[in-house]
Amino acid sequence: MYFRFSKCTIFPVFFSVFIPTFLSAVNYEDAYSLEKQSPVFAIPLYEEVSRTGSSSDVRRTASTRLYFLYEKFNKYVPALQYQIRAGTTRNKKGEWSSFVKNLSQGLGISPYSLIAVTQACSKNTSAFSVPETKTEPNVSSEAISPEISEPYRSLSKKENLALIRLCYSVKMKTKDYEGWDHIFAYLTEKELLSKDIALPLWVGSSLQSGRGTPYRRIFLAGKSKSLSADSKSDILYLYAKFLRNRGRFEASARYFLMSSTYSNAKRGRFEAAKNLLLMDRRKEACSFPSETYNGDEETEVLFRKVCQTNDWDWAMPYLPAIRILMRENPDPIFSFVTQGGGREAAENFLSRSSAGSSDKDDDVVEEETESAGILAKLFPPEDKTRFPFWDVRDRDANLVLPEKTKYICKVIRRPFFGSPNIQPQFCKETLPGTLEQILSAVNEEEDDASYAFADSAYLPVNAKWMWKEIPPPQGIDPSVTVTDSQPIFGPVGILGPWNLDFVVFRKVLNRTYIEIRKGKEYYNVSIKPSNVLWEKG
């Protein structure tokens, strides 16, 4: 998987830890044959041939095909690295190649900075050290300004902000996690990154590398007042990946969907659909709108194949390429195709994605292993809220249920979005009171159980959720009147009524969550049951 530009913006792709897989030899003919059938999947085969081909001519021909496919599928970083290695970033007149020129113009940076950062970040990066000041002899002993090494020099310039994401992507691709930590520490110390940009990178690098304490980073980042809607989407997306890598597929799907509410709707929905494949719910996964997976990414191509065909004959030519891709980017769809679906797909994915990772996902139990200096820069006291933005345990609300409500029932969630499957043996009579009192009637031993309300005929009732007050915007003085020009975005942005789909209890964390919807907005948030009162509808 490579890093692409969409509308000339670099979006990082967050990789997981992998376990090397034995690969049979790949030859040029295999790659060329697959290129005719599905060009994007020929890329990993050509890459293998360019490294291991039997002759220099074969390796050179494979490299030429690679560059063509990199450009065709907008894989700009490897295309640029190819030009740098080949010495073709300039033509014979010394002018920048059209590729370099267009790329740098689109990013709003100079070609020099683009080349310098790409070259430097493709190598291992040492910790920043202040260069020594030198003096020229016989020139009035004047000091000469020390030259800062790359990539620190170019990344220090605020006009090169886009290159920070590029460097991050390259470091994750090459697995130089220590090098990225050095760069991030430098940028943070010099306050060259806004917290809105820094926090998703800080969380993403931990998930990919296993360095630091991933859940603690997620939890702390969610408490920042400085997050935009885009960054909130990124943090939730990363939290969902964290949960998925630990086998919590259904909980992960909820956070992917919530991330799509804030921003990047297609990304969140597609990842949620992949989770459904791992849960062996192919029909439901394929029920997502086709625009969710209509691109030319490798995973999207495979997802369309899975949804459009009922047999697996088509998969055989793709397997060599998929196995190569899985080495650096374990993905649910890769596991689903290589294993032919079923429980084996989930087991295969988890064996690759969670190797060496901790099962801890509670902020209370993780020990402090982060740099105190970085924490102080990223989270000054005035920039922190009590809870992360998906946690509203400090809010009071009313649970609005019709008078005919008689039961609270544990439900089986198939399909993921649809009427709950209510069975009488899983229902308990309930009476008005706080949500805490209502849930006390249910003695559930499962780690993750979902509940809905039903009438005397065991039919689901139309449950609503109303917040009692709207909080002031983060960073705004509560005494100041909030105007329409200061909208609150998120689960408590409006009082309601919200449609209440499910109440979810996670035993391992002793936490209660609600799933609420309004229009296209969907939120899965932690609440305090004693703060919620049953109100007659």
Buried (B, 14 or more C-beta within 10 A) or exposed (E): BBBBBEEEEBBBBBBBBBEEEEBEEBBBEBBBEBBEEBBBBBBBBBBBBBEBBEEEEBBEBBBBBBBBBBBEBBBBBBBBBBBBEEEEBBEEEEEBBEBBBEBBEBBEBBBEBBBBBBBBBBEEBEEBEEEEEEEEEEEEEEEEEEEBEBBBBBBBEEEBBBBBBBBBBBBBBBBBBBBBBBBBBBBBEEEBBEBBBBBBBBBBBBBBBBBBBBBBBBBBBBBBBBBBEBBBBBBBBBBBBBBBBBBBBBBBBBBBBBBBBBBBBBBBBBBBBBBBBBBBBBEBBBBBEEEBBEBEBBBBBBBBBBBEEEEEEBBEBBEBBBBBBBBBBBBBBBBBBBBEBEEBBBBBBBEBBBBEBEEBBBBEEBEEEBBEEBBEBBBEEEBBBEBBBBBBBEBBBBBBBEEEBBBBBBBEBEEBBEEBBBEEEBBBEBEBBBBBBBBEBBEBEEEBBBBBBBBEEBEBBEBBBBBEEEBBBBEBEEEEEBEEEEEBBBBBBBBBBBBBBBBBBBEEBEBBBBBBBBEEBBBBBBBBBEBBBBEEB
